[in-house]
Amino acid sequence: MFGCNCFFGWNKVYDILSPEPEPFSLPLPIPQWPEGGGFATGRITIGEIEVLKITKFEHVWSSNVSKKKTKGASFYKPVEIPDGFFSFGHYGQPNDEHLHGFVLVARNIIASKSETDCSRHMLVNSPPLQKPFNYTLVWSTDDWSEDNHDGRGYFWLPCPPEGYKAMGYVVTNKPNKPSLDEVRCVRADLTETCETHDLILNMDFKSPKFNFRVWNTRPCKRGMWGTGLSLGTFFCSTHWSSADDLSIACLKNLNPTFHAMPNLDQIHALIKHYGPTVFFHPDEIYLPSSVPWFFKNGALLYKRGELSGEAIDAKGSNLPNGGRNDGEYWIDLPIDDRKICVKNGNIESSELYVHVKPALGGTFTDIVMWVFCPFNGPVTLKVSMKNFAFSKIGQHVGDWEHFTLRVSNFTGELWSIYFSQHSGGEWVDACNLEYIEGNKASIYSSKSGHASFPHPGIYLQGSPKLGIGIRNDAGRSNLSVDSSIKYQIVAAEYLGDGKVVEPSWIQYMREWGPTIVYNSRSELEKVISLLPVIVRFSVENIFDRFPVELYGEEGPTGPKEKDNWEGDERG
């Protein structure tokens, strides 16, 4: 993307200015959602403040300073802010992505009596939003260069009045301080702590005093019960500040109803409009099935101390419910001639199991889609140009994987998708997804292991730079499940009792497969002995970092026992 003409100085490289990121929009316009409640109405009340999302920006300044292939970034001022609303700061993002971001703006509102009784005196004397009394210059291009190919840039931190907190930074291309009307600070009791994630810009030079980094921010406490909002603003750190000591905060949603969450009709509309198609690898043997199909075809429930298993009815109503994973129960494959058939799954019966929950203080909805496969196959190790297929390592009964659609509650726009990948995963912005039909994205399930990826290819779990790791092969085939059609909503706690009836099996908190310990090291040693001496040490080190589950068969717990059921995704 960047040009090749460069200016060298102070151990850094200046690339010729790349074009500003192109704005992104979904392939198709957002439809008219079913009416009801506060979902997709454009504005969300969070107590004493009403917020709305701004996605139109005016470019202020770009940096193409790069070192060690670090990418440049562009910074923007929100525009077309309605009268009476005020910004908290500016927006920034890397130059190598489409322009796809937001900042929240807010206005004071008259709180209801129930919200003001306990703090009426405070409300009268301390409005929710206040102007800063000054700005502090955090960093500028004057500190390091006369010319960065896009003029000068200045980063300012609003100075909040006592009892208030700043929520973002302001960028200018002139040395004059921004207007005090540019942003607002927020009363401290209406805020929560935030943290950095996803580096936007990294100017890391030989001399520490020139170092400058810009990060996205997000609430520290996230998940289904989290009340913190992401504002779309950023945090700056320099040689004298730390990314662990943030000088800004995020908003807190004090409206306990989360009134902007979708109702049941709106959830169905969202799934039908955005539901991805899950593609399985052309050579996949261990396909998904529905949970009832798995039960009806001979799956057995075992209890510690008992030699024989108990048949599970199709609804899973005879499974032990609730409690914790105490190791007393587990599920296993049938012991008769149906075993092989059940291991291979039944894609015709397969459906996605959907959990809907609030995210980021009820400003987003997470639609979590769970895929069940009766069996997870063994792994294949890639070492440079050689591949070693293991016979046992990595396999286990009962495989649960998922992906998560994050939808904006301001508009109903799909914002990003989380791809679960074994013990981790990644968020992928909507502008980087592959769309198969309209606004429906593609999900690629890896061969044997069923991890989710946004594009076809070979993904290595281990050390991709060295070409060593466990293969995750993802590709398109006729083996697919359309989640916009084949799904079942199994939980949406925020809707209240009785709105969604959870199936009995969702309350099963124990393991969906037996624990089998075997000497996996012997298989690994055979592979190591076949390798050139020069790479053996590297391979052994990578083996030591592999997840524990690769060294024995341990059935996973079900969706409700996972950390992300109530918490946020790991990404």
C-alpha positions in Angstrom: 0.0 0.0 0.0 2.8 2.4 0.9 5.2 4.0 -1.5 8.9 3.2 -1.6 10.4 6.7 -1.4 11.6 7.3 2.1 13.4 9.8 4.3 15.7 8.4 6.9 16.6 10.1 10.2 16.7 9.4 13.9 16.5 5.7 13.2 13.0 5.9 11.7 11.4 5.7 8.3 8.9 8.1 6.7 6.7 6.5 4.0 5.0 8.6 1.4 1.5 9.3 2.4 -1.0 6.6 1.5 -4.5 7.4 0.5 -7.0 8.0 3.3 -9.0 4.9 4.2 -12.0 4.4 2.1 -15.3 4.4 4.0 -16.9 1.0 4.4 -20.6 0.0 4.2 -22.2 -3.4 4.3 -23.0 -5.0 0.9 -26.7 -4.3 1.3 -28.6 -1.5 3.1 -29.8 -2.3 6.6 -33.5 -3.4 6.5 -36.4 -2.0 8.4 -36.4 -4.0 11.6 -39.6 -5.0 13.4 -40.8 -2.2 15.7 -40.8 -2.3 19.5 -38.7 -1.0 22.4 -35.5 1.1 22.0 -33.6 -1.1 19.5 -32.4 0.6 16.3 -34.0 3.9 17.2 -30.7 5.8 16.9 -30.4 7.0 20.5 -29.9 5.2 23.9 -30.6 6.6 27.3 -28.1 5.5 29.9 -29.4 7.4 33.0 -28.8 11.1 33.1 -27.3 11.0 29.6 -28.6 10.2 26.2 -26.0 9.0 23.6 -26.0 8.4 19.9 -23.4 7.1 17.5 -21.6 9.2 14.9 -20.0 7.5 11.9 -19.3 10.5 9.7 -15.9 12.1 10.1 -13.7 14.9 8.9 -10.0 14.0 8.4 -7.6 15.9 10.6 -4.2 14.4 10.4 -2.4 11.2 9.2 0.9 9.7 10.1 2.8 7.3 7.9 5.8 7.0 10.2 6.8 3.4 10.2 9.5 1.3 11.8 9.7 -2.5 11.5 6.7 -2.4 9.2 4.5 -0.6 11.7 1.6 0.9 9.8 0.5 4.5 9.8 -2.8 5.8 11.1 -5.3 8.6 10.4 -7.3 10.7 12.9 -10.7 12.2 12.5 -13.1 14.7 14.0 -16.8 13.6 14.2 -19.2 15.8 12.1 -22.9 16.2 11.7 -23.4 16.1 15.5 -27.0 17.0 16.3 -27.7 20.2 18.2 -27.4 19.8 21.9 -25.1 16.8 21.7 -21.4 17.0 22.4 -18.3 14.9 21.5 -16.0 13.2 24.0 -13.0 13.1 21.6 -11.7 12.2 18.2 -11.5 8.9 16.4 -8.4 7.1 15.0 -7.6 3.9 13.1 -4.8 2.3 11.0 -4.4 3.3 7.4 -4.5 -0.2 6.0 -8.2 -0.7 6.9 -11.4 0.7 5.5 -12.8 3.7 7.4 -15.2 1.9 9.7 -15.6 3.4 13.2 -17.7 5.4 15.5 -17.6 7.8 18.4 -20.5 8.4 20.8 -21.8 11.8 21.5 -24.1 12.8 24.3 -26.4 15.3 25.8 -27.8 15.9 29.3 -31.4 14.8 29.8 -33.9 15.3 32.6 -33.7 12.1 34.7 -36.9 10.5 36.0 -37.9 11.0 39.6 -36.7 7.5 40.6 -33.3 8.2 39.2 -32.9 11.5 41.0 -34.4 11.0 44.4 -31.2 9.6 46.0 -28.9 12.4 44.5 -31.1 15.4 43.7 -28.7 17.8 45.3 -25.8 16.5 43.3 -27.8 16.8 40.0 -28.7 20.4 40.7 -25.2 21.4 41.4 -23.2 19.1 39.2 -24.6 18.5 35.6 -23.5 15.2 33.9 -21.5 17.0 31.2 -19.1 19.9 31.6 -16.6 21.7 29.4 -12.9 21.1 30.1 -11.2 24.1 31.7 -8.1 23.7 29.6 -6.1 21.3 27.4 -2.7 19.6 27.9 -0.5 19.1 24.8 0.4 15.4 25.0 2.5 15.0 21.9 3.1 16.8 18.6 5.1 16.3 15.4 7.2 19.3 16.5 8.9 16.9 18.9 10.4 14.8 16.2 10.2 16.2 12.6 9.6 19.2 10.5 7.9 17.1 7.8 5.9 13.9 8.0 4.3 14.3 4.5 0.9 15.3 6.0 1.6 18.5 7.9 1.8 18.8 11.6 -0.3 17.0 14.2 -1.0 17.8 17.8 -2.7 15.6 20.4 -4.5 17.3 23.3 -5.9 15.9 26.5 -8.9 17.8 27.9 -8.4 19.0 31.5 -11.6 18.1 33.4 -13.1 20.1 36.2 -12.8 18.7 39.7 -15.2 15.7 40.0 -15.2 15.0 36.3 -13.2 12.8 33.9 -11.9 13.2 30.4 -13.1 10.5 27.9 -10.8 11.0 24.9 -8.3 13.1 23.1 -8.5 15.8 20.5 -6.2 16.1 17.4 -5.4 19.3 15.5 -3.2 20.2 12.7 -2.3 23.6 14.1 -0.5 24.4 17.3 -3.4 26.4 18.7 -5.4 24.8 21.5 -8.8 23.4 20.6 -11.9 25.3 21.6 -13.2 24.4 25.1 -16.5 23.7 23.3 -14.9 21.0 21.3 -15.6 18.2 23.8 -17.3 17.5 27.1 -16.0 15.8 30.3 -18.3 13.5 32.4 -19.1 13.5 36.1 -17.0 10.8 37.7 -19.9 8.8 39.2 -21.2 8.3 35.6 -18.0 6.7 34.4 -16.1 3.4 34.6 -12.5 2.5 34.2 -11.3 1.5 30.7 -8.2 -0.3 29.3 -6.2 -0.2 26.1 -6.5 -2.8 23.3 -5.6 -3.0 19.6 -2.6 -0.7 19.0 -3.6 2.0 16.4 -0.2 3.7 16.0 3.3 2.8 17.2 6.2 5.3 16.9 8.9 3.3 18.7 12.2 5.0 18.1 15.8 4.6 19.3 15.5 7.5 21.6 12.7 6.8 24.2 11.7 10.4 24.5 10.3 10.4 20.9 8.1 7.2 21.5 4.4 7.7 21.0 1.6 5.1 20.9 -2.1 5.3 20.3 -4.5 2.6 21.4 -8.2 1.8 21.2 -10.0 1.7 24.5 -12.7 -0.5 26.0 -14.3 -0.9 29.5 -12.3 -3.0 31.9 -15.4 -4.9 33.0 -17.2 -6.4 30.1 -19.7 -9.2 29.4 -23.4 -9.8 29.9 -23.6 -7.9 33.1 -21.0 -5.2 32.3 -22.3 -1.6 32.3 -19.3 0.1 30.6 -19.7 1.6 27.1 -17.0 1.9 24.4 -16.9 5.5 23.2 -14.9 5.0 20.0 -12.2 7.3 21.3 -8.5 6.5 21.9 -5.7 6.7 24.4 -2.2 8.1 23.9 0.9 7.0 25.7 4.4 8.7 25.5 7.7 8.1 27.2 6.4 9.7 30.3 3.1 7.9 30.5 2.0 4.2 30.5 -0.7 2.3 28.7 -1.5 0.8 32.1 -2.2 4.2 33.7 -5.1 5.7 31.7 -6.0 9.3 32.1 -9.4 8.8 30.5 -12.5 6.8 31.4 -15.6 5.3 29.7 -19.3 5.9 30.2 -21.4 3.8 32.5 -25.0 2.7 31.7 -27.1 3.4 34.7 -30.3 2.4 33.0 -30.9 -1.2 34.4 -33.4 -2.1 31.7 -30.9 -2.0 28.8 -33.9 -0.7 26.8 -32.1 -0.7 23.4 -31.7 -4.5 23.4 -33.8 -6.3 20.7 -37.0 -8.1 21.4 -37.6 -11.6 20.2 -39.1 -10.6 16.8 -36.1 -8.3 16.2 -33.6 -11.1 17.2 -35.2 -13.4 14.6 -35.0 -10.7 12.0 -31.3 -10.1 12.8 -30.4 -13.8 12.5 -32.3 -14.1 9.2 -30.6 -11.1 7.8 -27.0 -11.7 9.1 -26.9 -15.4 9.8 -23.6 -16.7 8.3 -23.1 -19.9 6.4 -20.7 -22.3 8.1 -18.5 -24.1 5.6 -16.8 -27.3 6.5 -13.6 -28.5 4.8 -14.1 -30.7 1.7 -12.2 -33.6 3.5 -14.0 -33.2 6.8 -14.9 -36.5 8.4 -16.2 -35.4 11.7 -19.3 -33.3 10.8 -21.7 -31.5 13.1 -25.1 -32.8 14.2 -28.0 -31.5 16.3 -27.8 -32.4 20.0 -31.1 -34.4 19.9 -29.7 -36.5 17.0 -26.6 -37.2 19.1 -28.8 -38.3 22.0 -31.3 -40.3 19.9 -28.5 -42.2 18.2 -27.0 -43.8 21.3 -25.0 -41.3 23.3 -24.6 -42.5 26.9 -24.4 -40.8 30.2 -21.8 -42.2 32.6 -21.5 -41.6 36.4 -18.3 -42.1 38.3 -18.2 -45.5 39.9 -20.7 -47.1 37.6 -19.5 -49.4 34.8 -22.4 -49.0 32.4 -23.9 -45.9 30.8 -27.5 -44.6 30.7 -29.3 -43.8 27.5 -30.1 -40.1 27.1 -33.5 -39.1 25.9 -33.8 -36.8 22.9 -34.4 -33.7 25.0 -31.6 -34.5 27.5 -34.2 -34.3 30.3 -32.5 -37.1 32.3 -29.1 -35.3 32.4 -28.0 -33.8 35.7 -28.8 -30.1 35.6 -27.1 -27.2 37.2 -24.3 -27.3 39.7 -20.7 -27.3 38.5 -18.3 -29.5 36.6 -17.4 -31.8 39.5 -16.1 -34.7 37.3 -19.0 -37.0 38.5 -20.6 -37.3 35.1 -19.6 -37.4 31.4 -21.2 -38.3 28.1 -19.7 -40.8 25.6 -20.4 -42.4 22.2 -22.6 -45.4 21.9 -20.9 -48.8 22.5 -22.7 -50.6 19.7 -22.3 -50.5 15.9 -23.6 -47.0 15.8 -20.4 -45.6 17.3 -18.7 -44.8 13.9 -21.8 -43.3 12.5 -22.3 -41.0 15.5 -18.6 -39.9 15.4 -19.1 -38.8 11.8 -22.1 -36.6 12.8 -25.1 -35.8 10.7 -25.0 -32.4 9.0 -28.6 -32.7 7.8 -29.8 -32.5 11.4 -27.3 -29.8 12.4 -28.5 -26.4 13.7 -26.9 -23.5 15.4 -27.7 -22.9 19.1 -28.1 -19.2 19.8 -27.4 -17.3 23.0 -28.3 -13.6 22.8 -26.9 -11.2 25.4 -26.0 -7.5 26.0 -22.5 -6.2 25.3 -20.7 -3.0 26.2 -23.4 -1.7 28.4 -26.3 -2.6 26.2 -25.1 -0.5 23.3 -24.4 -3.7 21.3 -26.0 -7.2 21.1 -23.9 -10.3 21.0 -25.6 -13.1 19.1 -23.5 -16.2 20.0 -23.9 -19.2 17.7 -22.8 -22.5 19.0 -21.9 -25.5 16.7 -22.0 -29.0 18.1 -19.9 -31.9 16.6 -20.1 -35.4 18.2 -16.3 -35.8 17.7 -13.2 -33.8 17.4 -10.5 -35.5 15.2 -6.8 -35.8 15.8 -4.4 -33.0 14.7 -1.8 -32.8 12.0 1.5 -31.2 12.7 3.2 -29.1 10.0 7.0 -28.7 10.1 8.2 -26.6 7.1 7.1 -28.7 4.0 6.4 -31.9 6.0 3.1 -32.9 7.5 2.6 -35.5 10.3 -0.9 -36.8 11.0 -1.3 -38.0 14.5 -3.5 -41.0 15.4 -4.8 -39.8 18.8 -3.4 -36.4 19.8 -6.1 -33.8 19.8 -9.1 -36.1 19.5 -12.0 -36.1 22.0 -15.8 -36.8 22.2 -18.2 -33.9 22.1 -16.9 -30.7 20.4 -18.4 -27.3 21.1 -17.2 -24.3 19.0 -18.9 -20.9 18.4 -18.8 -17.6 16.6 -20.4 -14.3 17.8 -22.1 -11.6 15.8 -21.8 -8.2 17.4 -24.6 -5.9 16.3 -25.0 -2.2 17.1 -28.1 -1.4 19.1 -28.2 2.1 17.7 -29.0 0.9 14.1 -29.0 -2.9 14.0 -25.8 -2.8 11.9 -23.5 -5.8 12.0 -20.3 -4.4 13.5 -17.9 -7.4 13.8 -17.7 -11.2 14.3 -15.7 -13.1 16.8 -14.2 -16.4 15.5 -13.6 -18.9 18.3 -10.4 -20.9 17.7 -9.8 -23.6 20.3 -8.6 -21.9 23.5 -8.7 -18.4 22.0 -10.1 -16.5 19.0 -10.2 -13.1 17.2 -12.6 -10.3 16.5 -12.8 -9.4 12.8 -14.3 -6.1 11.8 -17.3 -6.2 9.4 -15.1 -4.6 6.7 -12.8 -7.6 6.7 -15.4 -10.3 6.4 -16.1 -12.4 3.4 -19.8 -12.1 2.4 -21.6 -14.9 0.6 -25.0 -13.5 0.1 -26.1 -9.9 1.0 -25.0 -9.1 4.5 -24.4 -12.7 5.4 -20.7 -13.6 6.1 -18.9 -16.9 5.5 -17.5 -18.9 8.5 -14.9 -21.5 7.7 -14.7 -24.4 10.1 -11.2 -26.1 10.3 -10.8 -29.7 9.4 -11.1 -32.1 12.3 -10.9 -29.4 15.0 -13.8 -27.1 13.9 -12.1 -23.8 14.9 -13.7 -20.8 13.1 -11.9 -18.6 10.6 -13.0 -15.7 8.4 -11.3 -16.9 5.2 -10.1 -20.2 3.6 -6.5 -21.1 4.1 -4.1 -23.0 6.4 -3.8 -21.5 9.8 -0.9 -22.7 12.1 -1.3 -22.9 15.8 2.2 -22.7 17.2 4.9 -20.7 15.4 3.7 -19.6 12.0 6.9 -17.6 11.3 8.9 -20.7 11.6 6.4 -22.8 9.6 5.8 -25.1 12.6 2.5 -25.8 14.3 -0.8 -27.6 14.3 -2.6 -27.2 11.0 -6.1 -25.7 10.9 -7.2 -26.3 7.3 -10.2 -24.2 6.3 -11.9 -24.4 2.9 -15.3 -24.1 1.1 -17.3 -27.2 0.2 -20.8 -28.4 -0.3 -20.7 -29.3 3.4 -22.3 -26.3 5.0 -25.0 -25.1 7.5 -26.9 -21.9 6.9 -27.4 -20.4 10.4 -30.0 -17.9 9.1 -32.3 -20.8 8.6 -31.1 -23.7 10.8 -30.9 -22.2 14.3 -32.6 -22.4 17.7 -32.5 -19.6 20.3 -31.6 -21.3 23.6 -31.1 -18.4 25.9 -31.6 -14.6 26.1 -31.7 -13.9 29.9 -32.3 -10.1 29.5 -35.7 -10.8 28.0 -37.0 -12.1 31.3 -38.5 -15.4 32.4 -40.5 -17.4 29.9 -39.5 -15.5 26.8 -37.0 -18.2 25.8 -37.3 -21.7 27.1 -33.9 -23.2 27.6 -33.6 -26.8 26.5 -32.8 -29.3 29.3 -29.3 -30.1 28.0 -28.1 -26.5 28.1 -28.2 -26.9 31.9 -25.9 -29.9 31.8 -22.7 -28.4 33.3 -20.5 -31.5 33.1 -18.3 -32.9 30.4 -19.5 -33.9 26.9 -16.8 -36.6 26.6 -14.7 -38.9 28.7 -11.3 -38.1 30.1 -8.7 -40.5 28.7 -5.0 -40.2 29.5 -2.5 -41.8 27.2 1.2 -41.5 26.5 1.1 -38.9 23.8 4.8 -38.2 24.2 5.7 -41.4 22.4 3.8 -40.1 19.3 5.6 -36.8 19.5 9.0 -38.4 19.9 8.5 -40.4 16.8 7.9 -37.2 14.9 10.9 -35.5 16.4 13.2 -38.3 15.5 12.2 -37.9 11.8 13.1 -34.2 11.8 16.5 -32.6 10.9 18.6 -31.9 14.0 18.5 -28.2 13.2 14.7 -27.9 13.8 14.3 -30.4 16.6 14.8 -27.9 19.4 12.3 -25.5 18.0 9.7 -28.2 17.6 10.2 -29.4 21.2 9.7 -25.9 22.5 6.5 -25.5 20.5 5.2 -28.8 21.8 5.7 -27.5 25.4 3.4 -24.5 24.5 0.6 -26.6 23.1 -2.7 -26.7 25.0 -3.1 -29.4 27.6 -6.0 -31.0 25.7 -3.7 -32.1 23.0 -2.0 -34.6 25.3 -5.1 -36.6 26.2 -8.8 -36.9 25.5 -10.8 -34.6 27.7 -14.4 -33.9 26.7 -15.3 -30.2 26.8 -18.0 -28.7 28.9 -21.1 -27.3 27.3 -21.8 -23.7 26.3 -23.2 -22.5 29.7 -20.0 -23.6 31.5 -17.8 -21.5 29.2 -16.3 -18.2 30.4 -17.8 -16.4 27.5 -21.4 -17.4 28.4 -21.6 -14.4 30.8 -18.2 -12.8 30.0 -16.8 -11.2 26.9 -14.9 -13.0 24.2 -11.1 -13.4 24.4 -10.0 -10.9 21.9 
